[in-house]
Amino acid sequence: MPVVVTVSIKISGNKKQCHSNQLKWLLIIIALLNAELLSAQTYYLFIGSYNLSKEKEGIYVYSFDTVNGHLKMRGSTHGIANPSYLTISPNGRYVYACTETKTKNAGSVSSFEFDSKAGTLSFINSQKSGGENPVALTVHKSGKWLVNANYTEGSVSVFPLNTNGSISLACQVIPFSEGSFNQERQERSHIHFAAFSPKQDYLFLPDLGADKIRSFSFDPSKPQPLVLPEHPAIITVPGSGPRHFTFHPNGRFAYCIEEMGGACTVYAYKDGRLDSIQRIAAHRKKSKGDFESADIHISPDGRFLYASNRGDENNLAIFSINEQSGLLQLVGYQSTLGECPRNFVIDPTGKFLLVANQVSGNVVVFKRDMETGLLIKTGVQIKVFNPSCLQIRSYND
């Protein structure tokens, strides 16, 4: 519920001094109110993993302290194999996970109900994903649709969501087939992510196998919401392997990290159309093999972009973002203090960045310098078996 506060301050003295003192007191009051509002919220970190067996813990829930960055385990789930990617419903009540199986047609998507008081997850149901390796999920803002990216078969699947959080059978499974430049890794389409546009009227699908960012119009009122637009695909650099994709908070720019090319491409965005305006290296030096760049996120204030590099580097590239042009400028690099930073997340306050190092099995917490964008070691980290996805959200106490 919105909080409305009326403040009346009367301070004697000359007019200029009064205005200065009023402003000072107002800022103090606002800071105190913000602190009170933050203290009335609990932040939860959800961790997906490659647990290799549904008999082992797969999804972990931690409470997260936005003052010091500390993590406290609250619960975990069994009964789901390789919940490698997670997403949260708009109302925060449900968590959705995808299961990578490496077995033909055996991939699935599952739903869990989250109890924010207890910090626990309860299984609801699951459905076949339409492929063996679903790798990314997103929920439409209406809370009525779940979209899944299938990597191996190169397809996108759409599921209606019920009011109790359960997943219905897929209403659309759209496959793609063509590959691209690198015959070893791009023998066919490999959809690696799914992202809605700022107004959520378009869906974008980075296709690592075809060197394309595929797009669809999305109409939530239709029984089959995905519709091909006039320009259904954006061609990327041959052999670049587009992987993850995000929009700037202002809605005017989009950014794609390339797994194989080790670069970030900047796009101007308007009404479903992407126009490339910059391509900049995300890696520190020439890799001995593939760059294996992985994830990409923008700070809540829109001032900085971060991209993770696996392979030889195991670091985060840090870029400043020009507010007017959307262009990137390299600020620096930060070791992730582990191996294979597959995924990371910035907490809603913007004060911390948390990174999941899959191979070394640790989740590391960094504090963000809000002015420079640089990352500061906090000494906080937890051990998790094969962590692969982080999601964080606040809940009212």
C-alpha positions as CSV (number, residue, x, y, z in Angstrom):
1,M,0.0,0.0,0.0
2,P,1.4,3.5,-0.9
3,V,2.6,5.6,2.0
4,V,1.6,9.3,2.0
5,V,3.4,11.6,4.3
6,T,2.7,15.3,4.8
7,V,5.6,17.3,6.2
8,S,5.3,20.9,7.6
9,I,8.5,22.6,8.7
10,K,8.7,26.1,10.1
11,I,12.2,27.5,10.8
12,S,13.0,31.1,11.7
13,G,15.9,33.1,10.1
14,N,16.5,34.8,6.8
15,K,14.7,33.4,3.8
16,K,17.7,31.8,2.1
17,Q,18.8,30.1,5.3
18,C,15.2,28.9,6.0
19,H,15.0,27.3,2.6
20,S,18.4,25.6,3.1
21,N,17.4,24.3,6.5
22,Q,14.0,23.1,5.3
23,L,15.6,21.1,2.5
24,K,18.1,19.6,4.9
25,W,15.4,18.5,7.3
26,L,13.3,17.2,4.4
27,L,16.2,15.0,3.2
28,I,16.7,13.7,6.7
29,I,13.0,12.8,7.0
30,I,13.0,11.1,3.6
31,A,16.1,9.1,4.5
32,L,14.5,7.9,7.7
33,L,11.2,7.0,5.9
34,N,13.2,5.0,3.3
35,A,15.1,3.2,6.1
36,E,11.8,2.4,7.8
37,L,10.2,1.1,4.6
38,L,13.3,-1.0,3.8
39,S,13.3,-2.5,7.3
40,A,9.7,-3.6,6.7
41,Q,10.7,-5.7,3.8
42,T,12.5,-9.1,3.6
43,Y,14.7,-9.8,0.6
44,Y,14.9,-13.4,-0.7
45,L,17.6,-14.9,-2.9
46,F,16.5,-17.9,-5.0
47,I,19.2,-20.1,-6.3
48,G,18.8,-22.7,-9.1
49,S,21.4,-25.3,-9.8
50,Y,22.5,-28.4,-11.7
51,N,21.9,-30.9,-8.9
52,L,22.2,-33.9,-11.3
53,S,19.5,-35.8,-9.5
54,K,16.0,-34.9,-8.3
55,E,16.8,-36.7,-5.1
56,K,19.2,-33.9,-4.2
57,E,18.6,-30.3,-3.2
58,G,18.0,-28.3,-6.3
59,I,16.5,-24.9,-5.5
60,Y,17.8,-22.9,-2.5
61,V,16.1,-20.0,-0.6
62,Y,18.2,-17.5,1.4
63,S,17.2,-14.3,3.1
64,F,19.4,-11.4,2.1
65,D,20.5,-8.5,4.3
66,T,20.6,-5.3,2.1
67,V,22.6,-3.5,4.8
68,N,25.7,-5.8,5.0
69,G,25.1,-8.3,2.2
70,H,24.8,-11.3,4.5
71,L,22.9,-14.4,3.5
72,K,21.0,-16.8,5.7
73,M,19.6,-20.1,4.4
74,R,15.8,-20.5,4.8
75,G,15.0,-23.6,2.9
76,S,15.6,-25.8,-0.2
77,T,13.7,-28.2,-2.4
78,H,14.1,-31.8,-3.6
79,G,12.1,-33.6,-6.3
80,I,13.3,-31.6,-9.3
81,A,16.4,-32.4,-11.5
82,N,18.6,-29.6,-12.8
83,P,16.5,-26.6,-12.1
84,S,19.0,-24.6,-14.0
85,Y,16.9,-21.4,-14.5
86,L,14.3,-19.7,-12.3
87,T,11.9,-16.9,-12.7
88,I,9.4,-15.3,-10.3
89,S,5.7,-14.4,-11.0
90,P,4.9,-10.7,-10.9
91,N,3.1,-11.0,-7.6
92,G,6.0,-12.9,-6.1
93,R,3.8,-15.9,-5.0
94,Y,5.2,-18.4,-7.5
95,V,8.6,-19.6,-8.7
96,Y,9.0,-21.3,-12.0
97,A,11.9,-23.6,-12.8
98,C,13.1,-25.4,-16.0
99,T,14.7,-28.9,-16.0
100,E,17.5,-29.6,-18.3
101,T,17.7,-33.4,-19.0
102,K,19.9,-33.9,-22.1
103,T,17.3,-36.5,-23.0
104,K,15.1,-36.0,-26.0
105,N,11.7,-34.5,-25.3
106,A,12.2,-35.0,-21.5
107,G,12.7,-31.3,-20.5
108,S,10.1,-29.8,-18.2
109,V,8.9,-26.6,-16.6
110,S,7.7,-26.7,-13.0
111,S,5.9,-24.3,-10.6
112,F,6.3,-23.8,-6.9
113,E,4.3,-21.7,-4.4
114,F,6.5,-19.5,-2.2
115,D,5.6,-18.8,1.5
116,S,7.4,-15.5,2.2
117,K,6.8,-15.8,5.9
118,A,8.4,-19.2,6.2
119,G,10.8,-18.8,3.3
120,T,9.8,-22.2,1.8
121,L,8.7,-23.5,-1.6
122,S,6.0,-26.1,-2.2
123,F,5.7,-28.0,-5.5
124,I,2.6,-27.4,-7.6
125,N,2.9,-29.1,-10.9
126,S,5.1,-29.5,-14.0
127,Q,4.6,-29.7,-17.8
128,K,6.8,-30.9,-20.7
129,S,8.8,-28.1,-22.1
130,G,8.7,-29.2,-25.7
131,G,12.5,-30.0,-25.7
132,E,15.2,-31.7,-23.8
133,N,17.0,-28.6,-22.5
134,P,14.9,-25.7,-21.5
135,V,17.3,-22.9,-20.5
136,A,15.4,-19.8,-19.7
137,L,11.9,-18.7,-18.5
138,T,10.0,-15.4,-18.3
139,V,6.5,-14.6,-17.1
140,H,4.3,-11.9,-18.7
141,K,3.4,-9.0,-16.5
142,S,-0.3,-10.2,-16.5
143,G,0.8,-13.3,-14.7
144,K,-1.1,-15.4,-17.2
145,W,1.6,-16.6,-19.5
146,L,5.0,-18.4,-19.1
147,V,7.5,-18.4,-21.9
148,N,10.3,-21.0,-22.2
149,A,13.4,-21.1,-24.4
150,N,14.5,-24.6,-25.5
151,Y,18.2,-24.7,-26.3
152,T,18.9,-28.0,-28.0
153,E,15.9,-28.2,-30.3
154,G,15.9,-24.4,-30.9
155,S,12.3,-23.7,-30.0
156,V,10.1,-21.4,-27.9
157,S,7.1,-22.7,-25.9
158,V,4.3,-20.7,-24.3
159,F,2.2,-22.0,-21.4
160,P,-1.0,-20.5,-19.9
161,L,-0.8,-20.0,-16.1
162,N,-3.7,-20.6,-13.8
163,T,-4.7,-18.4,-10.9
164,N,-3.3,-21.0,-8.4
165,G,0.1,-20.8,-10.1
166,S,-0.1,-24.1,-11.9
167,I,1.1,-24.5,-15.4
168,S,-1.3,-25.7,-18.2
169,L,-0.2,-27.6,-21.3
170,A,1.8,-25.6,-23.8
171,C,-0.5,-23.7,-26.2
172,Q,2.4,-22.9,-28.6
173,V,5.7,-24.7,-29.4
174,I,7.5,-23.0,-32.3
175,P,10.7,-24.7,-33.6
176,F,13.5,-23.2,-35.6
177,S,16.1,-25.2,-37.5
178,E,18.8,-23.1,-39.4
179,G,22.3,-22.9,-38.0
180,S,25.2,-20.5,-38.8
181,F,29.0,-20.0,-39.2
182,N,30.5,-22.4,-36.6
183,Q,29.5,-25.9,-37.6
184,E,30.6,-27.4,-34.3
185,R,28.4,-25.2,-32.1
186,Q,26.0,-23.7,-34.6
187,E,24.8,-26.8,-36.5
188,R,21.2,-25.7,-35.8
189,S,19.1,-23.2,-33.9
190,H,19.8,-22.9,-30.2
191,I,17.4,-20.5,-28.4
192,H,19.2,-19.4,-25.2
193,F,17.0,-16.7,-23.7
194,A,13.5,-15.1,-23.7
195,A,12.9,-11.4,-22.9
196,F,9.9,-9.2,-23.1
197,S,10.1,-5.6,-24.4
198,P,9.5,-2.8,-21.9
199,K,5.8,-2.7,-22.6
200,Q,5.7,-6.5,-22.9
201,D,4.1,-6.3,-26.3
202,Y,7.1,-8.0,-28.0
203,L,9.2,-11.0,-27.2
204,F,12.9,-11.3,-28.1
205,L,14.7,-14.6,-28.4
206,P,18.6,-14.7,-28.8
207,D,19.4,-17.6,-31.0
208,L,23.0,-18.7,-30.3
209,G,22.9,-21.3,-33.1
210,A,21.6,-19.1,-35.9
211,D,23.3,-15.8,-35.0
212,K,19.9,-14.0,-34.8
213,I,17.7,-12.3,-32.2
214,R,14.3,-13.6,-33.1
215,S,11.2,-11.5,-32.3
216,F,7.5,-12.0,-32.0
217,S,4.5,-9.7,-31.2
218,F,2.9,-10.8,-28.0
219,D,-0.9,-10.4,-27.5
220,P,-1.9,-11.7,-24.0
221,S,-5.6,-11.6,-25.0
222,K,-5.2,-14.3,-27.7
223,P,-5.3,-18.1,-27.0
224,Q,-2.0,-18.3,-28.8
225,P,-0.2,-15.0,-27.9
226,L,2.9,-15.2,-30.1
227,V,2.5,-13.7,-33.6
228,L,5.3,-13.1,-36.1
229,P,5.9,-9.3,-36.6
230,E,6.9,-7.6,-39.9
231,H,10.6,-8.0,-39.0
232,P,10.8,-11.4,-37.2
233,A,14.7,-11.6,-36.7
234,I,17.7,-9.4,-36.2
235,I,20.9,-10.7,-37.8
236,T,24.0,-10.6,-35.6
237,V,27.7,-11.0,-36.4
238,P,28.4,-14.5,-37.9
239,G,29.8,-16.8,-35.2
240,S,29.0,-14.4,-32.4
241,G,26.4,-16.6,-30.6
242,P,23.9,-14.2,-29.0
243,R,23.0,-15.5,-25.5
244,H,21.4,-13.2,-23.0
245,F,19.4,-9.9,-23.6
246,T,18.2,-7.0,-21.5
247,F,16.6,-3.6,-21.8
248,H,17.6,-0.3,-20.3
249,P,15.2,1.0,-17.6
250,N,14.4,3.9,-19.9
251,G,13.1,1.5,-22.6
252,R,15.1,3.2,-25.4
253,F,18.0,0.8,-25.6
254,A,18.6,-3.0,-25.5
255,Y,21.8,-5.0,-24.9
256,C,22.9,-8.5,-26.0
257,I,25.8,-10.5,-24.7
258,E,27.4,-12.8,-27.2
259,E,28.7,-16.1,-25.8
260,M,31.0,-17.0,-28.6
261,G,32.0,-13.5,-29.8
262,G,32.7,-12.2,-26.3
263,A,31.1,-8.9,-27.1
264,C,28.1,-6.8,-26.1
265,T,26.0,-5.3,-28.8
266,V,23.9,-2.2,-28.1
267,Y,20.6,-1.6,-29.9
268,A,18.3,1.4,-30.2
269,Y,14.8,0.2,-29.5
270,K,11.4,1.5,-30.6
271,D,8.1,-0.3,-31.2
272,G,9.5,-3.8,-31.6
273,R,12.4,-2.7,-33.8
274,L,16.1,-3.1,-32.9
275,D,18.8,-1.1,-34.6
276,S,22.5,-1.9,-33.8
277,I,24.5,1.2,-32.7
278,Q,27.6,-0.3,-31.0
279,R,29.5,-3.6,-30.6
280,I,32.1,-3.6,-27.8
281,A,34.4,-6.3,-26.4
282,A,33.3,-7.7,-23.0
283,H,36.5,-9.7,-22.5
284,R,39.8,-8.4,-21.1
285,K,42.1,-10.2,-23.6
286,K,42.1,-12.7,-26.5
287,S,40.8,-16.0,-25.2
288,K,42.5,-19.3,-25.9
289,G,39.2,-20.8,-26.9
290,D,35.6,-19.5,-26.9
291,F,35.1,-16.4,-24.8
292,E,32.1,-18.1,-23.1
293,S,30.5,-14.8,-22.1
294,A,27.3,-15.6,-20.2
295,D,25.1,-13.1,-18.5
296,I,24.2,-9.4,-18.6
297,H,22.4,-6.9,-16.3
298,I,22.0,-3.2,-15.8
299,S,22.0,-1.4,-12.5
300,P,18.5,-0.1,-11.3
301,D,19.6,3.5,-11.9
302,G,20.5,2.7,-15.5
303,R,24.0,4.0,-15.2
304,F,26.1,0.8,-15.4
305,L,26.0,-2.5,-17.3
306,Y,27.7,-5.7,-16.2
307,A,28.6,-8.8,-18.2
308,S,30.1,-12.1,-17.1
309,N,32.9,-13.9,-18.8
310,R,33.6,-17.6,-18.1
311,G,36.3,-19.5,-20.1
312,D,39.8,-18.2,-19.3
313,E,38.7,-15.0,-17.6
314,N,36.1,-15.7,-14.9
315,N,35.3,-12.0,-14.4
316,L,32.7,-9.3,-14.7
317,A,33.1,-6.6,-17.3
318,I,31.9,-3.2,-16.0
319,F,30.6,-0.5,-18.4
320,S,29.2,2.9,-17.9
321,I,26.1,3.8,-20.0
322,N,25.7,7.2,-21.7
323,E,22.3,8.4,-20.6
324,Q,21.5,10.1,-24.0
325,S,23.0,7.7,-26.5
326,G,22.9,4.4,-24.7
327,L,26.5,3.7,-25.7
328,L,28.9,1.8,-23.4
329,Q,32.3,2.8,-22.1
330,L,34.5,0.2,-20.3
331,V,35.1,1.0,-16.6
332,G,37.0,-2.1,-15.6
333,Y,36.9,-5.8,-14.6
334,Q,36.3,-7.7,-11.4
335,S,37.3,-11.3,-10.7
336,T,34.2,-13.3,-9.6
337,L,36.4,-15.1,-7.0
338,G,35.3,-18.4,-8.6
339,E,35.1,-20.4,-11.7
340,C,32.4,-20.2,-14.4
341,P,30.2,-17.2,-13.5
342,R,27.1,-18.5,-15.4
343,N,24.7,-16.0,-13.8
344,F,24.5,-13.0,-11.6
345,V,22.0,-10.6,-10.2
346,I,21.9,-7.0,-8.8
347,D,19.6,-6.6,-5.8
348,P,16.6,-4.2,-6.1
349,T,18.4,-1.5,-4.0
350,G,21.3,-1.5,-6.4
351,K,23.8,-1.7,-3.5
352,F,24.9,-5.3,-4.1
353,L,25.8,-7.7,-7.0
354,L,25.7,-11.4,-6.4
355,V,27.3,-13.9,-8.8
356,A,26.9,-17.7,-9.2
357,N,30.2,-19.4,-10.0
358,Q,28.9,-22.8,-11.3
359,V,32.1,-24.9,-11.5
360,S,33.7,-23.7,-8.2
361,G,30.3,-24.0,-6.4
362,N,30.1,-20.6,-4.7
363,V,27.8,-17.6,-4.7
364,V,29.8,-14.4,-4.0
365,V,28.4,-11.1,-2.8
366,F,30.0,-7.8,-4.0
367,K,29.1,-4.3,-2.9
368,R,28.5,-1.8,-5.7
369,D,30.1,1.7,-5.7
370,M,27.0,3.6,-6.9
371,E,29.1,6.4,-8.3
372,T,31.8,4.5,-10.2
373,G,30.0,1.2,-10.8
374,L,33.1,-0.7,-9.5
375,L,32.6,-3.7,-7.3
376,I,34.0,-4.1,-3.8
377,K,34.7,-7.4,-2.1
378,T,32.5,-8.0,1.0
379,G,34.0,-11.3,2.1
380,V,30.5,-12.8,2.0
381,Q,30.1,-16.0,0.0
382,I,28.2,-19.3,0.4
383,K,28.9,-22.8,-1.0
384,V,26.3,-24.2,-3.3
385,F,26.6,-27.3,-5.6
386,N,26.7,-26.1,-9.2
387,P,24.8,-22.9,-8.8
388,S,23.4,-21.7,-12.2
389,C,20.8,-19.0,-11.6
390,L,20.1,-16.3,-9.1
391,Q,16.8,-14.4,-8.7
392,I,16.2,-11.8,-5.9
393,R,13.0,-10.1,-4.8
394,S,11.6,-8.1,-1.8
395,Y,8.6,-9.1,0.2
396,N,6.6,-7.0,2.6
397,D,6.7,-8.3,6.2
